[in-house]
Amino acid sequence: PRRLRAGQGPRTLALIEVLDRDGQVRHTLAVQAWPVAIGRAIDNDLVLADPHVAAHHLRLVAGTDDTPALEVGRTRNGVVLGSHRHGSGAMQPLPATGAAPLLTVGRT
């Protein structure tokens, strides 16, 4: 076995936290490569057990300047980014500065 030293392992690009209704972290995913698929189907990188989430609800992809972007999949409910709803097929860069963006997917 090969040992990894500090700085030799995979680089974490982002940290996704799934919150419950009380704001407590229910699940955490360290992102080490884009894209990240999110939805109800088991072949997603992050699986959400929410009946209001589509099988392949969204992807977070590498956008310009390595800033991630939101790509909404085939969904009736869309994705709420902050206070704006983005419908099926939308592509929206995530804010590059400030607080971490809040995404609402289904009831999650």
Backbone as XML, in Angstrom:
<?xml version="1.0"?>
<chain id="A" units="angstrom">
  <residue number="1" name="PRO">
    <atom name="N" x="0.828" y="-1.196" z="0.000"/>
    <atom name="CA" x="0.000" y="0.000" z="0.000"/>
    <atom name="C" x="0.864" y="1.250" z="0.000"/>
  </residue>
  <residue number="2" name="ARG">
    <atom name="N" x="0.381" y="2.250" z="-0.695"/>
    <atom name="CA" x="1.095" y="3.521" z="-0.778"/>
    <atom name="C" x="0.484" y="4.507" z="0.206"/>
  </residue>
  <residue number="3" name="ARG">
    <atom name="N" x="1.308" y="5.189" z="0.936"/>
    <atom name="CA" x="0.816" y="6.180" z="1.887"/>
    <atom name="C" x="0.756" y="7.546" z="1.218"/>
  </residue>
  <residue number="4" name="LEU">
    <atom name="N" x="-0.282" y="8.271" z="1.530"/>
    <atom name="CA" x="-0.414" y="9.625" z="1.013"/>
    <atom name="C" x="0.008" y="10.609" z="2.092"/>
  </residue>
  <residue number="5" name="ARG">
    <atom name="N" x="0.782" y="11.575" z="1.708"/>
    <atom name="CA" x="1.178" y="12.638" z="2.621"/>
    <atom name="C" x="0.259" y="13.827" z="2.417"/>
  </residue>
  <residue number="6" name="ALA">
    <atom name="N" x="0.298" y="14.743" z="3.350"/>
    <atom name="CA" x="-0.527" y="15.947" z="3.247"/>
    <atom name="C" x="-0.275" y="16.622" z="1.909"/>
  </residue>
  <residue number="7" name="GLY">
    <atom name="N" x="-1.344" y="16.988" z="1.229"/>
    <atom name="CA" x="-1.230" y="17.651" z="-0.059"/>
    <atom name="C" x="-1.161" y="16.703" z="-1.235"/>
  </residue>
  <residue number="8" name="GLN">
    <atom name="N" x="-1.055" y="15.389" z="-0.998"/>
    <atom name="CA" x="-0.969" y="14.429" z="-2.102"/>
    <atom name="C" x="-2.307" y="13.791" z="-2.439"/>
  </residue>
  <residue number="9" name="GLY">
    <atom name="N" x="-3.261" y="13.894" z="-1.556"/>
    <atom name="CA" x="-4.557" y="13.258" z="-1.777"/>
    <atom name="C" x="-5.435" y="14.092" z="-2.693"/>
  </residue>
  <residue number="10" name="PRO">
    <atom name="N" x="-6.630" y="13.599" z="-2.975"/>
    <atom name="CA" x="-7.564" y="14.342" z="-3.815"/>
    <atom name="C" x="-7.903" y="15.696" z="-3.178"/>
  </residue>
  <residue number="11" name="ARG">
    <atom name="N" x="-8.005" y="16.699" z="-4.009"/>
    <atom name="CA" x="-8.316" y="18.049" z="-3.537"/>
    <atom name="C" x="-9.831" y="18.208" z="-3.406"/>
  </residue>
  <residue number="12" name="THR">
    <atom name="N" x="-10.288" y="18.768" z="-2.309"/>
    <atom name="CA" x="-11.706" y="19.023" z="-2.111"/>
    <atom name="C" x="-12.048" y="20.371" z="-2.742"/>
  </residue>
  <residue number="13" name="LEU">
    <atom name="N" x="-12.952" y="20.332" z="-3.732"/>
    <atom name="CA" x="-13.359" y="21.537" z="-4.450"/>
    <atom name="C" x="-14.504" y="22.257" z="-3.759"/>
  </residue>
  <residue number="14" name="ALA">
    <atom name="N" x="-15.358" y="21.474" z="-3.116"/>
    <atom name="CA" x="-16.532" y="22.036" z="-2.442"/>
    <atom name="C" x="-17.024" y="21.034" z="-1.416"/>
  </residue>
  <residue number="15" name="LEU">
    <atom name="N" x="-17.873" y="21.509" z="-0.544"/>
    <atom name="CA" x="-18.506" y="20.653" z="0.454"/>
    <atom name="C" x="-20.006" y="20.890" z="0.354"/>
  </residue>
  <residue number="16" name="ILE">
    <atom name="N" x="-20.761" y="19.831" z="0.095"/>
    <atom name="CA" x="-22.217" y="19.930" z="0.006"/>
    <atom name="C" x="-22.792" y="19.364" z="1.285"/>
  </residue>
  <residue number="17" name="GLU">
    <atom name="N" x="-23.651" y="20.140" z="1.929"/>
    <atom name="CA" x="-24.322" y="19.683" z="3.142"/>
    <atom name="C" x="-25.822" y="19.620" z="2.876"/>
  </residue>
  <residue number="18" name="VAL">
    <atom name="N" x="-26.434" y="18.488" z="3.209"/>
    <atom name="CA" x="-27.879" y="18.318" z="3.104"/>
    <atom name="C" x="-28.439" y="18.579" z="4.491"/>
  </residue>
  <residue number="19" name="LEU">
    <atom name="N" x="-29.362" y="19.555" z="4.570"/>
    <atom name="CA" x="-29.919" y="19.954" z="5.857"/>
    <atom name="C" x="-31.320" y="19.384" z="6.040"/>
  </residue>
  <residue number="20" name="ASP">
    <atom name="N" x="-31.666" y="19.056" z="7.283"/>
    <atom name="CA" x="-33.044" y="18.655" z="7.563"/>
    <atom name="C" x="-33.868" y="19.912" z="7.829"/>
  </residue>
  <residue number="21" name="ARG">
    <atom name="N" x="-35.125" y="19.751" z="8.108"/>
    <atom name="CA" x="-36.014" y="20.909" z="8.290"/>
    <atom name="C" x="-35.613" y="21.790" z="9.466"/>
  </residue>
  <residue number="22" name="ASP">
    <atom name="N" x="-34.880" y="21.235" z="10.431"/>
    <atom name="CA" x="-34.419" y="22.006" z="11.580"/>
    <atom name="C" x="-33.075" y="22.678" z="11.327"/>
  </residue>
  <residue number="23" name="GLY">
    <atom name="N" x="-32.528" y="22.531" z="10.123"/>
    <atom name="CA" x="-31.257" y="23.140" z="9.786"/>
    <atom name="C" x="-30.041" y="22.333" z="10.210"/>
  </residue>
  <residue number="24" name="GLN">
    <atom name="N" x="-30.258" y="21.121" z="10.688"/>
    <atom name="CA" x="-29.158" y="20.263" z="11.091"/>
    <atom name="C" x="-28.608" y="19.526" z="9.872"/>
  </residue>
  <residue number="25" name="VAL">
    <atom name="N" x="-27.296" y="19.353" z="9.829"/>
    <atom name="CA" x="-26.667" y="18.647" z="8.716"/>
    <atom name="C" x="-27.015" y="17.165" z="8.803"/>
  </residue>
  <residue number="26" name="ARG">
    <atom name="N" x="-27.639" y="16.654" z="7.746"/>
    <atom name="CA" x="-28.044" y="15.252" z="7.690"/>
    <atom name="C" x="-27.036" y="14.414" z="6.905"/>
  </residue>
  <residue number="27" name="HIS">
    <atom name="N" x="-26.387" y="15.032" z="5.918"/>
    <atom name="CA" x="-25.426" y="14.315" z="5.083"/>
    <atom name="C" x="-24.424" y="15.333" z="4.527"/>
  </residue>
  <residue number="28" name="THR">
    <atom name="N" x="-23.175" y="14.906" z="4.363"/>
    <atom name="CA" x="-22.137" y="15.758" z="3.811"/>
    <atom name="C" x="-21.437" y="15.026" z="2.679"/>
  </residue>
  <residue number="29" name="LEU">
    <atom name="N" x="-21.169" y="15.736" z="1.591"/>
    <atom name="CA" x="-20.445" y="15.180" z="0.453"/>
    <atom name="C" x="-19.283" y="16.104" z="0.117"/>
  </residue>
  <residue number="30" name="ALA">
    <atom name="N" x="-18.059" y="15.586" z="0.190"/>
    <atom name="CA" x="-16.879" y="16.338" z="-0.220"/>
    <atom name="C" x="-16.722" y="16.156" z="-1.727"/>
  </residue>
  <residue number="31" name="VAL">
    <atom name="N" x="-16.775" y="17.239" z="-2.473"/>
    <atom name="CA" x="-16.685" y="17.196" z="-3.934"/>
    <atom name="C" x="-15.218" y="17.249" z="-4.326"/>
  </residue>
  <residue number="32" name="GLN">
    <atom name="N" x="-14.791" y="16.227" z="-5.073"/>
    <atom name="CA" x="-13.407" y="16.186" z="-5.525"/>
    <atom name="C" x="-13.283" y="16.314" z="-7.034"/>
  </residue>
  <residue number="33" name="ALA">
    <atom name="N" x="-14.419" y="16.319" z="-7.738"/>
    <atom name="CA" x="-14.416" y="16.501" z="-9.192"/>
    <atom name="C" x="-15.819" y="16.919" z="-9.626"/>
  </residue>
  <residue number="34" name="TRP">
    <atom name="N" x="-15.881" y="17.740" z="-10.662"/>
    <atom name="CA" x="-17.156" y="18.104" z="-11.285"/>
    <atom name="C" x="-17.376" y="17.194" z="-12.479"/>
  </residue>
  <residue number="35" name="PRO">
    <atom name="N" x="-18.555" y="16.865" z="-12.857"/>
    <atom name="CA" x="-19.844" y="17.267" z="-12.301"/>
    <atom name="C" x="-20.240" y="16.405" z="-11.106"/>
  </residue>
  <residue number="36" name="VAL">
    <atom name="N" x="-21.224" y="16.910" z="-10.359"/>
    <atom name="CA" x="-21.830" y="16.174" z="-9.250"/>
    <atom name="C" x="-23.317" y="16.050" z="-9.577"/>
  </residue>
  <residue number="37" name="ALA">
    <atom name="N" x="-23.789" y="14.820" z="-9.698"/>
    <atom name="CA" x="-25.201" y="14.562" z="-10.018"/>
    <atom name="C" x="-25.984" y="14.393" z="-8.718"/>
  </residue>
  <residue number="38" name="ILE">
    <atom name="N" x="-27.153" y="15.039" z="-8.658"/>
    <atom name="CA" x="-27.998" y="14.997" z="-7.461"/>
    <atom name="C" x="-29.416" y="14.642" z="-7.882"/>
  </residue>
  <residue number="39" name="GLY">
    <atom name="N" x="-30.004" y="13.687" z="-7.187"/>
    <atom name="CA" x="-31.374" y="13.294" z="-7.487"/>
    <atom name="C" x="-31.778" y="12.088" z="-6.670"/>
  </residue>
  <residue number="40" name="ARG">
    <atom name="N" x="-32.911" y="11.510" z="-7.025"/>
    <atom name="CA" x="-33.471" y="10.381" z="-6.281"/>
    <atom name="C" x="-32.915" y="9.031" z="-6.731"/>
  </residue>
  <residue number="41" name="ALA">
    <atom name="N" x="-32.444" y="8.922" z="-7.972"/>
    <atom name="CA" x="-31.942" y="7.646" z="-8.506"/>
    <atom name="C" x="-30.617" y="7.271" z="-7.844"/>
  </residue>
  <residue number="42" name="ILE">
    <atom name="N" x="-30.390" y="5.968" z="-7.706"/>
    <atom name="CA" x="-29.197" y="5.496" z="-6.993"/>
    <atom name="C" x="-27.897" y="5.713" z="-7.760"/>
  </residue>
  <residue number="43" name="ASP">
    <atom name="N" x="-27.956" y="6.094" z="-9.044"/>
    <atom name="CA" x="-26.721" y="6.328" z="-9.784"/>
    <atom name="C" x="-26.212" y="7.769" z="-9.658"/>
  </residue>
  <residue number="44" name="ASN">
    <atom name="N" x="-26.836" y="8.573" z="-8.823"/>
    <atom name="CA" x="-26.368" y="9.933" z="-8.569"/>
    <atom name="C" x="-25.216" y="9.915" z="-7.575"/>
  </residue>
  <residue number="45" name="ASP">
    <atom name="N" x="-24.424" y="10.982" z="-7.586"/>
    <atom name="CA" x="-23.352" y="11.131" z="-6.594"/>
    <atom name="C" x="-23.939" y="11.429" z="-5.217"/>
  </residue>
  <residue number="46" name="LEU">
    <atom name="N" x="-25.045" y="12.164" z="-5.192"/>
    <atom name="CA" x="-25.754" y="12.463" z="-3.950"/>
    <atom name="C" x="-27.207" y="12.064" z="-4.150"/>
  </residue>
  <residue number="47" name="VAL">
    <atom name="N" x="-27.647" y="11.050" z="-3.411"/>
    <atom name="CA" x="-29.005" y="10.523" z="-3.537"/>
    <atom name="C" x="-29.873" y="11.133" z="-2.449"/>
  </residue>
  <residue number="48" name="LEU">
    <atom name="N" x="-31.016" y="11.717" z="-2.858"/>
    <atom name="CA" x="-31.945" y="12.333" z="-1.925"/>
    <atom name="C" x="-33.218" y="11.503" z="-1.862"/>
  </residue>
  <residue number="49" name="ALA">
    <atom name="N" x="-33.587" y="11.073" z="-0.676"/>
    <atom name="CA" x="-34.800" y="10.277" z="-0.477"/>
    <atom name="C" x="-35.973" y="11.229" z="-0.248"/>
  </residue>
  <residue number="50" name="ASP">
    <atom name="N" x="-36.369" y="11.915" z="-1.305"/>
    <atom name="CA" x="-37.437" y="12.902" z="-1.251"/>
    <atom name="C" x="-38.343" y="12.637" z="-2.443"/>
  </residue>
  <residue number="51" name="PRO">
    <atom name="N" x="-39.627" y="12.330" z="-2.221"/>
    <atom name="CA" x="-40.514" y="12.024" z="-3.346"/>
    <atom name="C" x="-40.746" y="13.207" z="-4.288"/>
  </residue>
  <residue number="52" name="HIS">
    <atom name="N" x="-40.358" y="14.416" z="-3.880"/>
    <atom name="CA" x="-40.527" y="15.602" z="-4.715"/>
    <atom name="C" x="-39.279" y="15.913" z="-5.532"/>
  </residue>
  <residue number="53" name="VAL">
    <atom name="N" x="-38.293" y="15.032" z="-5.465"/>
    <atom name="CA" x="-37.054" y="15.182" z="-6.212"/>
    <atom name="C" x="-37.098" y="14.229" z="-7.402"/>
  </residue>
  <residue number="54" name="ALA">
    <atom name="N" x="-36.713" y="14.722" z="-8.583"/>
    <atom name="CA" x="-36.684" y="13.889" z="-9.785"/>
    <atom name="C" x="-35.522" y="12.904" z="-9.715"/>
  </residue>
  <residue number="55" name="ALA">
    <atom name="N" x="-35.595" y="11.875" z="-10.520"/>
    <atom name="CA" x="-34.539" y="10.854" z="-10.538"/>
    <atom name="C" x="-33.169" y="11.478" z="-10.780"/>
  </residue>
  <residue number="56" name="HIS">
    <atom name="N" x="-33.072" y="12.390" z="-11.708"/>
    <atom name="CA" x="-31.823" y="13.102" z="-12.011"/>
    <atom name="C" x="-32.161" y="14.595" z="-12.008"/>
  </residue>
  <residue number="57" name="HIS">
    <atom name="N" x="-32.266" y="15.144" z="-10.819"/>
    <atom name="CA" x="-32.822" y="16.484" z="-10.617"/>
    <atom name="C" x="-31.882" y="17.601" z="-11.073"/>
  </residue>
  <residue number="58" name="LEU">
    <atom name="N" x="-30.614" y="17.493" z="-10.739"/>
    <atom name="CA" x="-29.678" y="18.550" z="-11.102"/>
    <atom name="C" x="-28.253" y="18.033" z="-11.127"/>
  </residue>
  <residue number="59" name="ARG">
    <atom name="N" x="-27.398" y="18.842" z="-11.750"/>
    <atom name="CA" x="-25.958" y="18.577" z="-11.716"/>
    <atom name="C" x="-25.265" y="19.884" z="-11.376"/>
  </residue>
  <residue number="60" name="LEU">
    <atom name="N" x="-24.207" y="19.776" z="-10.630"/>
    <atom name="CA" x="-23.313" y="20.900" z="-10.410"/>
    <atom name="C" x="-22.113" y="20.637" z="-11.301"/>
  </residue>
  <residue number="61" name="VAL">
    <atom name="N" x="-21.845" y="21.557" z="-12.210"/>
    <atom name="CA" x="-20.810" y="21.373" z="-13.225"/>
    <atom name="C" x="-19.754" y="22.471" z="-13.088"/>
  </residue>
  <residue number="62" name="ALA">
    <atom name="N" x="-18.596" y="22.241" z="-13.687"/>
    <atom name="CA" x="-17.549" y="23.260" z="-13.698"/>
    <atom name="C" x="-17.973" y="24.366" z="-14.639"/>
  </residue>
  <residue number="63" name="GLY">
    <atom name="N" x="-18.067" y="25.567" z="-14.112"/>
    <atom name="CA" x="-18.427" y="26.713" z="-14.933"/>
    <atom name="C" x="-17.181" y="27.493" z="-15.307"/>
  </residue>
  <residue number="64" name="THR">
    <atom name="N" x="-17.369" y="28.733" z="-15.649"/>
    <atom name="CA" x="-16.235" y="29.580" z="-16.009"/>
    <atom name="C" x="-15.399" y="29.880" z="-14.779"/>
  </residue>
  <residue number="65" name="ASP">
    <atom name="N" x="-14.109" y="30.011" z="-14.975"/>
    <atom name="CA" x="-13.166" y="30.318" z="-13.887"/>
    <atom name="C" x="-13.247" y="29.308" z="-12.746"/>
  </residue>
  <residue number="66" name="ASP">
    <atom name="N" x="-13.576" y="28.054" z="-13.055"/>
    <atom name="CA" x="-13.703" y="26.985" z="-12.060"/>
    <atom name="C" x="-14.777" y="27.248" z="-11.018"/>
  </residue>
  <residue number="67" name="THR">
    <atom name="N" x="-15.653" y="28.207" z="-11.273"/>
    <atom name="CA" x="-16.785" y="28.451" z="-10.389"/>
    <atom name="C" x="-17.893" y="27.496" z="-10.796"/>
  </residue>
  <residue number="68" name="PRO">
    <atom name="N" x="-18.437" y="26.718" z="-9.853"/>
    <atom name="CA" x="-19.475" y="25.755" z="-10.235"/>
    <atom name="C" x="-20.742" y="26.431" z="-10.743"/>
  </residue>
  <residue number="69" name="ALA">
    <atom name="N" x="-21.456" y="25.709" z="-11.579"/>
    <atom name="CA" x="-22.719" y="26.187" z="-12.124"/>
    <atom name="C" x="-23.786" y="25.129" z="-11.883"/>
  </residue>
  <residue number="70" name="LEU">
    <atom name="N" x="-25.014" y="25.583" z="-11.757"/>
    <atom name="CA" x="-26.177" y="24.725" z="-11.559"/>
    <atom name="C" x="-26.768" y="24.396" z="-12.920"/>
  </residue>
  <residue number="71" name="GLU">
    <atom name="N" x="-26.978" y="23.106" z="-13.178"/>
    <atom name="CA" x="-27.624" y="22.652" z="-14.414"/>
    <atom name="C" x="-28.845" y="21.845" z="-13.977"/>
  </residue>
  <residue number="72" name="VAL">
    <atom name="N" x="-30.034" y="22.388" z="-14.223"/>
    <atom name="CA" x="-31.270" y="21.751" z="-13.779"/>
    <atom name="C" x="-31.675" y="20.663" z="-14.763"/>
  </residue>
  <residue number="73" name="GLY">
    <atom name="N" x="-31.968" y="19.482" z="-14.248"/>
    <atom name="CA" x="-32.375" y="18.350" z="-15.078"/>
    <atom name="C" x="-33.857" y="18.402" z="-15.410"/>
  </residue>
  <residue number="74" name="ARG">
    <atom name="N" x="-34.388" y="17.267" z="-15.855"/>
    <atom name="CA" x="-35.806" y="17.168" z="-16.191"/>
    <atom name="C" x="-36.607" y="17.015" z="-14.909"/>
  </residue>
  <residue number="75" name="THR">
    <atom name="N" x="-37.200" y="18.096" z="-14.478"/>
    <atom name="CA" x="-37.940" y="18.125" z="-13.225"/>
    <atom name="C" x="-39.138" y="19.060" z="-13.334"/>
  </residue>
  <residue number="76" name="ARG">
    <atom name="N" x="-40.196" y="18.714" z="-12.664"/>
    <atom name="CA" x="-41.375" y="19.587" z="-12.625"/>
    <atom name="C" x="-41.167" y="20.754" z="-11.666"/>
  </residue>
  <residue number="77" name="ASN">
    <atom name="N" x="-40.468" y="20.500" z="-10.571"/>
    <atom name="CA" x="-40.359" y="21.491" z="-9.504"/>
    <atom name="C" x="-39.188" y="22.448" z="-9.657"/>
  </residue>
  <residue number="78" name="GLY">
    <atom name="N" x="-38.240" y="22.140" z="-10.518"/>
    <atom name="CA" x="-37.081" y="23.000" z="-10.674"/>
    <atom name="C" x="-36.208" y="22.997" z="-9.436"/>
  </residue>
  <residue number="79" name="VAL">
    <atom name="N" x="-35.352" y="24.010" z="-9.345"/>
    <atom name="CA" x="-34.438" y="24.179" z="-8.223"/>
    <atom name="C" x="-34.511" y="25.636" z="-7.802"/>
  </residue>
  <residue number="80" name="VAL">
    <atom name="N" x="-34.582" y="25.856" z="-6.498"/>
    <atom name="CA" x="-34.569" y="27.218" z="-5.980"/>
    <atom name="C" x="-33.144" y="27.511" z="-5.524"/>
  </residue>
  <residue number="81" name="LEU">
    <atom name="N" x="-32.564" y="28.549" z="-6.119"/>
    <atom name="CA" x="-31.228" y="29.017" z="-5.752"/>
    <atom name="C" x="-31.423" y="30.359" z="-5.072"/>
  </residue>
  <residue number="82" name="GLY">
    <atom name="N" x="-31.190" y="30.385" z="-3.761"/>
    <atom name="CA" x="-31.490" y="31.600" z="-2.995"/>
    <atom name="C" x="-32.989" y="31.796" z="-2.977"/>
  </residue>
  <residue number="83" name="SER">
    <atom name="N" x="-33.477" y="32.820" z="-3.657"/>
    <atom name="CA" x="-34.923" y="33.068" z="-3.717"/>
    <atom name="C" x="-35.472" y="32.955" z="-5.136"/>
  </residue>
  <residue number="84" name="HIS">
    <atom name="N" x="-34.646" y="32.494" z="-6.082"/>
    <atom name="CA" x="-35.066" y="32.396" z="-7.479"/>
    <atom name="C" x="-35.223" y="30.935" z="-7.914"/>
  </residue>
  <residue number="85" name="ARG">
    <atom name="N" x="-36.367" y="30.635" z="-8.520"/>
    <atom name="CA" x="-36.628" y="29.286" z="-9.035"/>
    <atom name="C" x="-36.104" y="29.182" z="-10.462"/>
  </residue>
  <residue number="86" name="HIS">
    <atom name="N" x="-35.387" y="28.088" z="-10.723"/>
    <atom name="CA" x="-34.855" y="27.808" z="-12.055"/>
    <atom name="C" x="-35.507" y="26.522" z="-12.545"/>
  </residue>
  <residue number="87" name="GLY">
    <atom name="N" x="-36.136" y="26.583" z="-13.700"/>
    <atom name="CA" x="-36.882" y="25.461" z="-14.239"/>
    <atom name="C" x="-36.019" y="24.470" z="-14.992"/>
  </residue>
  <residue number="88" name="SER">
    <atom name="N" x="-36.667" y="23.415" z="-15.427"/>
    <atom name="CA" x="-36.030" y="22.332" z="-16.167"/>
    <atom name="C" x="-35.198" y="22.870" z="-17.325"/>
  </residue>
  <residue number="89" name="GLY">
    <atom name="N" x="-33.948" y="22.416" z="-17.411"/>
    <atom name="CA" x="-33.054" y="22.811" z="-18.489"/>
    <atom name="C" x="-32.257" y="24.075" z="-18.231"/>
  </residue>
  <residue number="90" name="ALA">
    <atom name="N" x="-32.521" y="24.771" z="-17.142"/>
    <atom name="CA" x="-31.814" y="26.026" z="-16.859"/>
    <atom name="C" x="-30.359" y="25.762" z="-16.486"/>
  </residue>
  <residue number="91" name="MET">
    <atom name="N" x="-29.509" y="26.740" z="-16.802"/>
    <atom name="CA" x="-28.100" y="26.705" z="-16.422"/>
    <atom name="C" x="-27.822" y="28.033" z="-15.735"/>
  </residue>
  <residue number="92" name="GLN">
    <atom name="N" x="-27.285" y="27.976" z="-14.507"/>
    <atom name="CA" x="-27.074" y="29.191" z="-13.728"/>
    <atom name="C" x="-25.767" y="29.095" z="-12.960"/>
  </residue>
  <residue number="93" name="PRO">
    <atom name="N" x="-24.846" y="30.048" z="-13.143"/>
    <atom name="CA" x="-23.617" y="30.030" z="-12.350"/>
    <atom name="C" x="-23.941" y="30.245" z="-10.880"/>
  </residue>
  <residue number="94" name="LEU">
    <atom name="N" x="-23.208" y="29.588" z="-10.006"/>
    <atom name="CA" x="-23.377" y="29.805" z="-8.572"/>
    <atom name="C" x="-22.566" y="31.033" z="-8.174"/>
  </residue>
  <residue number="95" name="PRO">
    <atom name="N" x="-23.020" y="31.761" z="-7.155"/>
    <atom name="CA" x="-22.272" y="32.939" z="-6.719"/>
    <atom name="C" x="-20.845" y="32.567" z="-6.341"/>
  </residue>
  <residue number="96" name="ALA">
    <atom name="N" x="-19.878" y="33.372" z="-6.783"/>
    <atom name="CA" x="-18.467" y="33.077" z="-6.538"/>
    <atom name="C" x="-17.987" y="33.588" z="-5.189"/>
  </residue>
  <residue number="97" name="THR">
    <atom name="N" x="-18.690" y="34.542" z="-4.615"/>
    <atom name="CA" x="-18.260" y="35.107" z="-3.344"/>
    <atom name="C" x="-19.420" y="35.169" z="-2.371"/>
  </residue>
  <residue number="98" name="GLY">
    <atom name="N" x="-19.103" y="35.470" z="-1.137"/>
    <atom name="CA" x="-20.135" y="35.600" z="-0.124"/>
    <atom name="C" x="-20.451" y="34.269" z="0.528"/>
  </residue>
  <residue number="99" name="ALA">
    <atom name="N" x="-21.631" y="34.195" z="1.107"/>
    <atom name="CA" x="-22.060" y="32.987" z="1.814"/>
    <atom name="C" x="-22.284" y="31.838" z="0.831"/>
  </residue>
  <residue number="100" name="ALA">
    <atom name="N" x="-22.193" y="30.638" z="1.330"/>
    <atom name="CA" x="-22.448" y="29.456" z="0.506"/>
    <atom name="C" x="-23.868" y="29.515" z="-0.050"/>
  </residue>
  <residue number="101" name="PRO">
    <atom name="N" x="-24.050" y="29.175" z="-1.325"/>
    <atom name="CA" x="-25.392" y="29.239" z="-1.911"/>
    <atom name="C" x="-26.303" y="28.172" z="-1.298"/>
  </residue>
  <residue number="102" name="LEU">
    <atom name="N" x="-27.560" y="28.541" z="-1.130"/>
    <atom name="CA" x="-28.567" y="27.616" z="-0.611"/>
    <atom name="C" x="-29.429" y="27.150" z="-1.769"/>
  </residue>
  <residue number="103" name="LEU">
    <atom name="N" x="-29.443" y="25.836" z="-2.013"/>
    <atom name="CA" x="-30.273" y="25.237" z="-3.051"/>
    <atom name="C" x="-31.410" y="24.484" z="-2.383"/>
  </residue>
  <residue number="104" name="THR">
    <atom name="N" x="-32.621" y="24.675" z="-2.866"/>
    <atom name="CA" x="-33.758" y="23.902" z="-2.391"/>
    <atom name="C" x="-34.215" y="23.010" z="-3.525"/>
  </residue>
  <residue number="105" name="VAL">
    <atom name="N" x="-34.241" y="21.711" z="-3.262"/>
    <atom name="CA" x="-34.578" y="20.703" z="-4.254"/>
    <atom name="C" x="-35.734" y="19.884" z="-3.674"/>
  </residue>
  <residue number="106" name="GLY">
    <atom name="N" x="-36.898" y="19.927" z="-4.336"/>
    <atom name="CA" x="-38.061" y="19.244" z="-3.760"/>
    <atom name="C" x="-38.358" y="19.840" z="-2.406"/>
  </residue>
  <residue number="107" name="ARG">
    <atom name="N" x="-38.371" y="19.007" z="-1.385"/>
    <atom name="CA" x="-38.561" y="19.510" z="-0.008"/>
    <atom name="C" x="-37.278" y="19.410" z="0.792"/>
  </residue>
  <residue number="108" name="THR">
    <atom name="N" x="-36.177" y="19.268" z="0.077"/>
    <atom name="CA" x="-34.865" y="19.147" z="0.720"/>
    <atom name="C" x="-34.072" y="20.421" z="0.491"/>
  </residue>
</chain>
